[in-house]
Amino acid sequence: MALRQQRLIAAVAIAGPAPRNYLSGLLWPDSPELRSSENLRVSVHYVTRDLPGLLDVDGRTLGLGPRVQVDLHDLWHELSRPEPETNAMAFSRVKQWAELLPGWYDEWVTQEQRRLLQMRVSYLERLAAWFLEVGKPPKALEAAASTLSLEPVNEIALTLLVRAHLALGNRGSALRALDEFEETLYREFGVSPSIQISGLMDSIRWA
């Protein structure tokens, strides 16, 4: 399937039912209105021809067919819970989710990539904090490490990781995590850790 049709399917899957003029402007922002509308019409034709039932084309909006499910929507629902789901399956699903549309650089795609990343980071931070609160430091360690794998200079995640190490009696591991964080921060941005992180490092070193 041509990239134009793939982009249409991705846009409808992410944006949900949307007006045709919105989708044409989203997908072809640099084209005149008539050209972008024609591009959309042609793309819809090929998608409905090759994949009947994938799109719901009735009316002025475009959406996915009623039988089409999008796992991204399930993940959004999971990440939007006020309290994170703590069962192993939910944790694994959030932790292992691949990057959204890797290699796509359209502005609307990169915006969704950043939004999904921040939702995952926030979820894993809350999960790590909850595991610490209920006395499950190994799980907290895993959640905090997963957060840092997504956002290596996240100070909240680092603090949770260090707290989990200390709860497990791993003072040396806590110090190594802090040293690695400091090296990453300087290498990537040429800056030192915040006062809070520096204070945490000193409190552990001289305890």
N, C-alpha and C positions, 0 to 999 in steps of 0.2 A: 504494500500500500504506500502511496506517495506521502511525502512528508507533510504536504498541505492537509491531507485527510487525517493524518496522525495528530497534527496540531489541533484540528477541529475537535476530534474525539477527546483529546486531553483537556481542552478548554471547557467543553461541556461537562466532562466528568468532574472537574475541579469547581467550576462556577455554578454548577447546577442549572436548572432551567433559567434561561436568560433571553432577553430580547435579541432578535437577529441583528439589529443595528449595533447593539453593544458588542456582540461577538465579532462582527465584521471589523469594528474599530479596534477591538482588542488584538485580533490576529493580523490585521494589516493596517497598523496605525499610520504608516507613511504613504498610503495610497489614497487617491481621491475617493469620496464616498461611493460614487457609482461603481468604481473599479473594485473596491473592497466588498461591496454588496454582491457583485457578480462573482468574485472569487468565492464568497461564502455559498452562493447558490450552486456553483459548480461542485464545490467540495461536498456539500450536502447530497447532491445527486449521486456522486460516486460512492459515498459511504452507504447510503440507503440501497444502492444497487448491489454493492459487494457484501454488505453486512445487514441484511434486512432485520428490522426490529431493534437495531442498536440505538437509533435515534428516534425520538418522538418529535415529529415535524409538524404537528397540527398547530394551527394558529400562528401568532406573531412571535412566539418564543420557541427556542430549541432546548430540548432536554434529552436525557437518556430514556430508553424504552422502559416500561414498568417492570420488566423482568431482569434488567441489568443491575448488578450490584457492584459497588466500588469499595474495595477494602480500605482505601484512604478515608472514606467517610466513617467507617467503623473506628479507625485509629483516631480521627478527630474527636469522636464521641468519647473514646477512652481517655484522651488527654484533657478533655474539658471537664471531667468530673471534679467537683469541689474537693473530694477526698480521693487520692489515688487508689486504684484497685491493687490489692496487695497479693493476689494469688500469683503463682509461678507462671501461669500461662500469659496473663496480662503483662507481667514484667518482661517476659521473654519477647513478647510481641513488640513492645515499645523499644526495648534495647536493641533488637536485631533488625528493626525496620531499615530498609535501604534508603539511600538518598532519593528524593523525589525527582524524577526525570533528569538523571545525570547527563551532562553534556548539552543540555538545552539552556540557552542564554537569553531568551526573550524576557523582557522586563517583567511581564506578568508571571512567568515561571519562576524567576529568581525571587520575586516577592513571596510567592507561595513556599519556595524552598526555605527562605529565611523564617517565615512564620511557623512552618512545621518544625524547623530546628529549635526555635525558641520554646514552642509548646512541649517538645520532647525534653528539653533541658529543664524546664520548670517542673514537669511531671517527675523526672528522676530526682531532682533536688528534694521535692516534697516527699518522695518515697524514701530517700535516704534518711531524711530527718525523722520520718515516722518509724522506720526500723530502729533508729537509735533510741527513740522515745520508748519503744516497747521492749527494749533490751535484746535486739537482734543485730549485734554489730557486724557479723559476717555478711548479712544481707545488706546492711547499710554500706559496708565497704564496697560491695559489688555495684550497688546503685550509684554511689559517688564516683567510682572509677568509670562507670559507663557514661556519666555526665561529663567527666573530664575528657573522655575519648571523643565526645562531640564538640566540646568547647574547652580546649586545653588550658586557657588562662581564666577559668571561672573560679573566683575566690570563694564563693559560697560552697561549691562542690569540693574544693580543696580543704576547706575547714571541716566539712562533714567527713571527708576521707581521713583526715588527721584524727578527728574525734573517734572514728571507728577503729583506727589502728590503736589508739591509746586505750580504748575500751577493751581491746583484745590483748593488751599488755605489750604491744609491738612498738615500743618507743623508737627503736632504730628505724623501723619502716616509716613511722611518722616523720622523722627527720629527713629521711631520704626523699619522701614525697615533697616536702617543703623545699629541699635543695633543688630537686628537679624542676619544680614550679618556678623557682627563682631563675634558674638557668634558661628555661623556656621563655620567660617573660623578657629577660634581657636580650636573648638571641633574636626573638621575633619583633620586639618593639623598642629595645634599647632603654628600658626603664626598670626600676627596682620595684619590689612588692610594696603594697600599701603599708601604712603604719600598723594596721590591724594584723596583717600577716607577719610583718617583722616582729611585732610583739609576741605573736604566737610562737614563732621560731625561738625567740630568746627565752620564753617561759619554759619551753620543753628542754632546751639545751642546758639551762642552768637550774633545772628542777632538782 
